[in-house]
Amino acid sequence: MNNESRCFCLYSYFVSHIRCIALRVYYHLTNIPLYRSRINESPMSANSATSHAMPPIDTSYKRIVAIALPVLLANLAMPLQSVIDTAIVGNMNDTAKLAGMGLAIQLLSLLLVSFNFLQYASSGLAAQALGQLANNTSNASALSVPTPLLSILQRALLLAFVIGAILLLAKPWLIDFGLQALSANPESGRAAKTYLDVRFWGVIAELMNFAFIGWFAGQGKTRYMLYQQGFIAVLNIVLTLFFVFAMQMGLAGVALGTTIAFWFGILMALWLSRQHLKISWSVLFKADRQYFTKEKMLRLFSLNKDIFVRTLILTLSFAWITRLSAQSGDVILAANAILLQVLSISAFALDGVAVSAETLSGQAAGRRDWPRFRIIIKRTGVVSYGLAIMLSAIWWLSMPTYLGFMTNIESVFALAYDYHLYAVLLPLVGVGAYWLDGIFFGLTAGSVIRNAALILAAIFFPLSWLLYQQWDMTGIWLSVWCLLLLRLVILGGFLYRANQTGSYEKLQPEA
């Protein structure tokens, strides 16, 4: 029964991973001009031109770490607010509230992650628009009229607002149906509803935040992302402490602090956008009809269709695990609400190295430098697994202190500690999936990523059901590990076949 607690957390781990993907997309997309120019050449001419016009790609371990470290640091601001929120609720001495918040976060994440294309599309389109802008020597007009770069942000924000408004209008039905689908217990279900009734008022802001993250990332403005996410995290902490302890608002205060923080984060992002583009407030909100055609709006949906399929399958997989885990009671859910933070933080760190793998593999693929591509695979793999070992060691040493900080509920603490090894070992179990994700994103191998997800779904769902029937909650947690390991095996199979045949080009679109 206790093993179930570990499984519930993992969905939030996946959501944290999704929030980081926009960063990875940037590091690849900023190589697009080089990459695509080489694709249009013959293999012989590409190799020849590369050797004469470009220095060799730096594949040193120092370079890999240099790319990964800034991303890792930028990501740290994101899980901070969730850790603090969970710690505050975990010290309310109310198991149902902690379990309810865990359920609420899972449900909200299920909804929001469905629209993460706002990140992908904004990032890609912004990168392309920036390249076009660089070819335009006349910048005077950018100060007085909307530019293509600005219009991308405007379209993404408009779409985020419309989607968020629809979700807000459907709030009563979504909450009731979602909690029922997740098998919420009556007491924790009421707590989750209390939290969601408030958090839903921030859905529009959170979707807009997706758009801003992608737009900034596509232009390489990662420091703006750090400013904005850090601001949201700090403001969330301050407001949550105020509403919970000064205003005695309990769980609703936690949700209110997060909601307000996201809305103020959007205001800050607007200000940063204005500063970045060096335009007036009136221009920032001025729309040009030529950029808001039906075709241009639909393009936000059309990009990254393969990644959407992958994301949907992974989302459903973790939702399935969540449903199985949620049936074991509030103590289990509460323990998982704490342990999910371990998984979230680990994911941000692992994604930092995945960015290195994507960046360098994308450069090598663009040049058709396959010998160096193989070196990149090996060295980023070494760094990835080295980091995973470090993370597992850190969590193993710090777990008693961490759990004591997160909750004062004895039963929850005891359960979380009894099964903390599942969370401690998760970096080692999951690192391969993230490492190879980076490699295949660098190759822009969307069809492979999609097909791998489809194969994963065909194996995972029946396997997880069999494991659950055989070993109950132990089987659920084994299913979680299988989900991550299967991603490694399937993607590794595609990569191994390409390596054996020397046909890396076949992994790429129209290569």
C-alpha positions in Angstrom: 0.0 0.0 0.0 2.7 2.5 0.9 4.5 2.2 -2.4 1.6 4.0 -4.0 2.7 7.2 -2.5 5.7 7.4 -4.8 3.7 7.1 -8.0 1.4 10.0 -7.4 4.3 12.5 -7.3 5.7 11.6 -10.7 3.2 13.4 -12.7 4.3 16.8 -11.3 7.8 15.7 -12.2 6.7 15.4 -15.8 5.0 18.8 -15.7 8.2 20.4 -14.4 10.0 18.7 -17.4 7.5 20.2 -19.8 8.1 23.7 -18.4 11.8 23.3 -19.1 11.4 22.1 -22.8 11.0 25.7 -24.0 14.6 26.3 -22.9 15.7 23.3 -24.8 13.8 24.4 -27.9 15.7 27.7 -27.8 19.1 26.2 -27.8 18.2 24.2 -30.8 16.3 26.8 -32.7 19.0 29.4 -32.3 21.1 27.0 -34.5 18.4 26.9 -37.2 20.0 29.3 -39.7 23.2 27.3 -39.8 21.4 24.0 -39.6 19.0 24.6 -42.5 21.6 26.1 -44.8 23.5 22.9 -44.6 20.5 20.7 -45.2 20.1 22.3 -48.6 23.6 21.3 -49.7 24.7 17.9 -50.9 26.5 15.9 -48.2 29.9 16.4 -50.0 29.5 20.1 -50.3 28.3 20.4 -46.8 31.2 18.7 -45.3 33.6 20.6 -47.5 32.1 24.0 -46.6 32.1 23.1 -43.0 35.7 22.2 -42.9 36.7 25.5 -44.5 34.2 27.9 -43.0 33.7 26.7 -39.5 35.9 25.7 -36.5 35.3 22.3 -35.1 32.5 21.9 -32.6 33.7 22.1 -29.0 32.7 18.8 -27.5 34.8 19.1 -24.3 33.3 18.3 -21.0 33.9 21.9 -20.0 31.7 23.1 -22.9 29.0 20.6 -22.0 28.9 21.8 -18.4 29.1 25.5 -19.5 25.9 25.1 -21.5 24.1 23.1 -18.9 24.9 25.2 -15.8 23.1 28.4 -16.8 20.0 26.5 -17.7 20.1 24.6 -14.4 20.4 27.8 -12.4 17.6 29.5 -14.4 15.4 26.5 -13.7 15.9 26.6 -9.9 13.4 29.5 -9.6 10.6 27.4 -11.0 10.3 24.6 -8.4 11.0 26.9 -5.4 7.4 28.2 -5.2 6.0 24.7 -5.3 8.4 23.5 -2.6 7.4 26.4 -0.3 3.7 26.0 -0.9 3.9 22.3 -0.1 6.0 23.0 3.0 3.5 25.5 4.3 0.6 23.1 3.8 2.6 20.2 5.1 3.0 22.0 8.4 -0.7 22.7 8.9 -1.0 19.4 10.7 -3.9 18.4 8.3 -3.3 15.4 6.1 -6.4 16.0 4.0 -5.3 19.5 3.1 -1.8 18.3 2.0 -3.3 15.4 0.0 -6.0 17.7 -1.5 -3.4 20.2 -2.7 -1.5 17.4 -4.3 -4.6 16.3 -6.1 -5.4 19.8 -7.2 -1.9 20.4 -8.6 -2.1 17.2 -10.6 -5.5 18.2 -12.1 -4.4 21.7 -12.9 -1.2 20.4 -14.5 -3.2 18.0 -16.6 -5.2 20.9 -18.0 -2.3 23.3 -18.5 0.2 20.9 -20.1 -2.3 20.2 -22.9 -1.6 23.8 -24.1 2.2 23.8 -23.9 2.3 24.3 -27.7 2.1 28.0 -26.7 5.7 27.6 -25.6 6.9 25.6 -28.6 5.3 27.7 -31.2 6.3 31.0 -29.6 9.9 29.9 -29.2 10.2 28.7 -32.8 8.4 31.6 -34.4 10.3 34.1 -32.3 13.6 32.6 -33.3 12.7 32.7 -37.0 11.4 36.3 -36.7 14.6 37.4 -35.0 16.6 36.0 -37.8 14.5 37.9 -40.3 14.8 41.1 -38.3 18.5 40.8 -38.3 18.5 41.0 -42.1 16.5 44.2 -42.0 18.7 47.2 -41.6 15.9 49.6 -41.0 15.0 49.6 -37.3 13.3 53.0 -37.1 9.8 51.6 -37.8 10.1 49.1 -35.0 9.8 52.0 -32.5 6.4 53.2 -33.7 4.6 50.2 -35.3 4.2 46.5 -34.4 6.9 44.2 -35.8 6.6 40.6 -36.8 8.5 39.7 -33.6 6.0 41.6 -31.4 3.1 40.2 -33.3 4.1 36.6 -32.4 3.9 37.5 -28.8 0.6 39.3 -29.3 -1.0 36.3 -31.1 0.3 33.8 -28.4 -1.1 36.0 -25.6 -4.4 36.4 -27.3 -4.7 32.7 -27.8 -3.7 32.0 -24.2 -6.3 34.5 -23.0 -9.1 32.8 -25.1 -8.1 29.3 -23.9 -7.8 30.4 -20.3 -11.2 32.1 -20.4 -12.9 29.0 -21.7 -11.2 26.9 -19.0 -12.3 29.4 -16.4 -15.9 29.3 -17.6 -15.9 25.5 -17.5 -14.3 25.6 -14.0 -17.2 23.9 -12.0 -17.5 21.0 -14.4 -13.7 20.6 -14.8 -13.1 20.5 -11.1 -15.9 18.0 -10.3 -15.1 15.7 -13.2 -11.4 15.9 -12.7 -11.4 15.0 -9.0 -13.8 12.2 -9.7 -11.5 10.9 -12.5 -8.6 11.0 -10.1 -10.5 9.0 -7.5 -10.3 11.7 -4.8 -11.5 10.8 -1.3 -14.3 13.0 0.1 -12.1 14.9 2.6 -9.1 15.5 0.3 -11.5 16.2 -2.5 -13.1 19.0 -0.6 -9.7 20.4 0.2 -8.7 20.2 -3.5 -11.8 22.0 -4.5 -11.1 24.8 -2.1 -7.6 25.2 -3.6 -8.8 24.9 -7.2 -11.7 27.4 -6.8 -9.0 30.1 -6.2 -6.2 28.8 -8.5 -8.4 28.7 -11.5 -8.6 32.5 -11.5 -4.9 32.4 -12.4 -5.2 29.9 -15.3 -5.2 32.7 -17.9 -2.0 34.2 -16.4 -0.3 30.7 -16.3 -1.1 30.1 -20.0 0.2 33.6 -20.8 3.4 32.7 -18.9 3.9 29.8 -21.3 3.8 32.2 -24.2 6.3 34.6 -22.6 8.7 31.8 -21.7 8.7 30.5 -25.3 9.0 34.0 -26.7 11.9 35.0 -24.5 13.7 31.6 -25.0 13.4 31.8 -28.8 15.3 35.0 -28.8 18.0 33.9 -26.3 16.7 36.2 -23.6 17.1 33.6 -20.9 18.0 36.3 -18.3 14.5 37.8 -18.8 13.1 34.3 -18.1 15.1 34.2 -14.9 14.0 37.6 -13.8 10.3 36.8 -14.4 10.3 33.3 -12.9 12.4 34.4 -9.9 10.0 37.4 -9.3 7.0 35.0 -9.4 8.6 32.6 -7.0 9.7 35.3 -4.5 6.3 37.1 -4.6 4.5 33.8 -4.2 6.4 33.0 -1.1 5.8 36.4 0.5 2.1 36.5 -0.4 1.4 32.9 0.6 3.0 33.5 4.0 1.0 36.6 4.4 -2.4 35.1 3.5 -1.8 31.9 5.5 -0.3 33.2 8.7 -1.4 36.9 8.8 -4.8 36.5 7.3 -5.5 33.0 8.5 -6.8 31.9 5.1 -5.5 28.4 5.2 -5.4 26.4 1.9 -7.2 29.2 0.0 -4.5 31.6 1.1 -1.9 29.3 -0.5 -3.8 29.2 -3.8 -4.4 33.0 -3.7 -0.7 33.8 -3.2 0.2 31.7 -6.2 -2.6 33.2 -8.4 -1.7 36.8 -7.6 2.0 36.1 -8.1 1.4 34.8 -11.6 -0.7 37.8 -12.6 2.0 40.2 -11.3 4.5 38.0 -13.2 2.6 38.7 -16.4 2.8 42.5 -15.7 6.5 42.2 -15.2 6.9 40.1 -18.4 5.0 42.9 -20.3 7.4 45.5 -18.9 10.4 43.3 -19.8 9.1 42.8 -23.3 8.7 46.6 -23.7 12.2 47.2 -22.5 13.6 44.4 -24.8 11.9 45.8 -27.9 12.5 49.4 -26.9 8.9 50.4 -27.7 6.2 52.4 -26.0 3.3 50.9 -24.1 0.9 52.0 -26.9 2.9 50.1 -29.5 3.1 47.0 -27.2 -0.7 46.8 -27.2 -1.2 47.9 -30.8 -2.3 45.1 -33.2 -1.6 45.0 -36.9 -4.2 43.1 -38.9 -1.7 41.7 -41.3 -0.2 39.7 -38.5 -3.6 38.4 -37.2 -4.8 36.5 -40.2 -6.5 33.1 -39.9 -3.4 31.5 -41.4 -1.0 33.0 -38.9 -3.2 32.1 -35.9 -3.5 28.5 -37.1 0.3 28.3 -37.4 0.5 28.4 -33.6 -1.4 25.1 -33.6 0.3 23.5 -36.5 3.8 23.6 -35.1 5.2 20.7 -33.1 2.4 18.3 -33.8 4.7 15.3 -33.3 5.8 16.7 -29.9 2.1 17.3 -29.0 1.4 13.6 -29.6 4.4 12.7 -27.4 3.3 15.1 -24.7 -0.3 13.8 -24.8 0.8 10.2 -24.4 3.1 11.0 -21.5 0.4 13.1 -19.8 -2.1 10.2 -20.1 0.5 7.8 -18.7 1.1 9.9 -15.6 -2.6 10.6 -15.2 -3.1 6.8 -15.3 -0.5 6.3 -12.6 -2.1 9.1 -10.6 -5.5 7.5 -10.7 -4.2 4.2 -9.5 -2.2 5.8 -6.7 -5.0 8.1 -5.5 -7.1 5.2 -4.4 -5.0 4.4 -1.3 -6.0 7.3 1.0 -5.0 10.7 2.1 -1.8 9.7 3.9 -0.5 8.2 0.7 -1.5 11.3 -1.2 0.1 13.6 1.4 3.4 11.7 1.3 3.5 11.9 -2.4 2.8 15.7 -2.4 6.1 16.0 -0.5 8.1 13.5 -2.5 7.0 15.0 -5.9 9.2 18.0 -5.1 12.2 15.7 -5.0 11.3 14.6 -8.5 10.6 18.1 -9.8 13.9 19.5 -8.6 15.8 16.5 -10.0 14.1 17.0 -13.4 15.3 20.6 -13.7 18.9 19.6 -13.1 18.7 16.7 -15.6 17.2 18.9 -18.2 20.2 21.2 -18.0 22.4 18.5 -19.4 19.7 17.5 -21.9 20.1 21.1 -23.2 23.8 20.5 -23.8 23.0 17.3 -25.6 20.5 19.0 -27.8 22.7 22.1 -28.5 25.8 20.1 -29.5 24.0 17.3 -31.3 22.0 19.9 -33.3 25.2 21.6 -34.3 26.8 18.4 -35.4 23.7 17.3 -37.3 23.6 20.6 -39.1 27.1 20.1 -40.3 26.6 16.4 -41.0 29.6 15.8 -38.7 28.5 12.3 -37.6 31.8 11.3 -36.0 31.6 14.2 -33.7 27.9 13.5 -33.2 28.9 10.1 -31.8 31.4 11.8 -29.5 28.7 14.2 -28.3 26.4 11.2 -27.5 29.0 9.5 -25.4 30.2 12.6 -23.5 26.8 14.0 -22.7 25.8 10.6 -21.5 28.8 10.5 -19.1 27.9 14.0 -17.8 24.2 13.1 -17.5 24.8 9.9 -15.5 27.4 11.6 -13.4 25.0 14.3 -12.5 22.3 11.6 -11.8 24.6 9.9 -9.3 25.4 13.2 -7.6 21.6 14.0 -7.3 20.8 10.6 -5.8 23.6 10.9 -3.3 22.5 14.4 -2.3 18.9 13.3 -1.8 20.0 10.3 0.1 22.0 12.4 2.6 19.5 15.2 2.9 16.2 13.3 2.9 15.6 13.2 6.7 16.2 17.0 6.9 14.1 17.7 3.9 11.1 15.6 5.1 11.3 17.3 8.5 11.1 20.7 6.8 8.2 19.7 4.6 5.8 18.3 7.2 5.0 18.0 10.9 2.5 15.2 10.4 4.1 12.2 11.9 2.2 9.6 9.8 3.0 11.4 6.6 6.7 11.8 7.5 7.0 8.2 8.4 5.4 7.0 5.2 7.5 9.3 3.1 10.7 8.2 4.8 9.8 4.5 4.5 9.7 4.8 0.7 12.0 7.7 0.1 14.5 5.4 -1.8 12.1 5.4 -4.7 12.5 9.1 -5.1 16.2 9.0 -4.2 16.9 6.6 -7.1 14.6 8.2 -9.6 17.4 10.5 -11.1 19.3 7.3 -12.0 16.3 5.6 -13.3 15.1 8.5 -15.4 18.3 10.2 -16.6 18.6 8.1 -19.8 15.1 9.2 -21.0 16.0 12.9 -20.7 19.5 12.5 -22.1 18.1 10.8 -25.3 15.3 13.3 -25.5 17.9 16.0 -25.8 19.7 14.1 -28.6 16.6 13.5 -30.6 15.4 17.1 -30.1 18.8 18.2 -31.4 18.2 16.0 -34.5 14.8 17.6 -34.9 13.6 14.0 -35.2 9.9 14.8 -34.4 8.6 11.7 -36.2 10.9 9.4 -34.2 9.9 11.1 -30.9 6.2 10.6 -31.8 6.7 6.9 -32.9 8.6 6.2 -29.8 5.8 7.6 -27.7 3.2 5.4 -29.5 5.3 2.3 -28.9 5.7 3.3 -25.3 1.9 3.6 -24.9 1.3 0.2 -26.5 3.6 -1.4 -23.9 3.2 0.7 -20.8 -0.6 0.6 -20.3 -1.1 -3.1 -20.3 2.2 -3.7 -18.4 1.3 -1.2 -15.7 -2.1 -2.9 -15.2 -0.5 -6.3 -14.8 2.1 -5.0 -12.3 -0.7 -3.3 -10.3 -2.8 -6.4 -10.2 0.1 -8.5 -9.2 1.9 -6.3 -6.6 -0.7 -3.6 -5.8 1.1 -0.3 -5.0 4.5 -1.8 -5.4 3.4 -2.6 -8.9 2.4 1.0 -9.5 5.8 2.3 -8.5 7.5 -0.4 -10.7 5.3 1.0 -13.5 6.7 4.4 -13.0 10.2 3.1 -13.3 9.2 1.1 -16.3 7.7 4.2 -17.9 11.1 6.0 -17.7 13.2 2.9 -18.6 11.0 2.1 -21.6 11.6 5.6 -23.0 15.4 5.0 -22.7 15.2 1.6 -24.4 12.9 2.6 -27.2 14.8 5.8 -28.1 18.1 4.0 -27.6 16.9 1.3 -30.1 16.3 4.0 -32.7 19.7 5.5 -32.1 21.5 2.2 -32.1 20.0 1.2 -35.4 21.0 4.5 -36.9 24.5 4.1 -35.5 24.8 0.5 -36.9 23.6 1.5 -40.4 25.3 5.0 -40.4 22.0 6.5 -41.5 21.5 9.3 -39.0 20.0 11.5 -41.8 17.0 9.2 -41.9 16.1 10.3 -38.3 15.7 13.9 -39.5 12.8 15.5 -41.4 13.5 15.7 -45.1 17.2 15.3 -44.6 
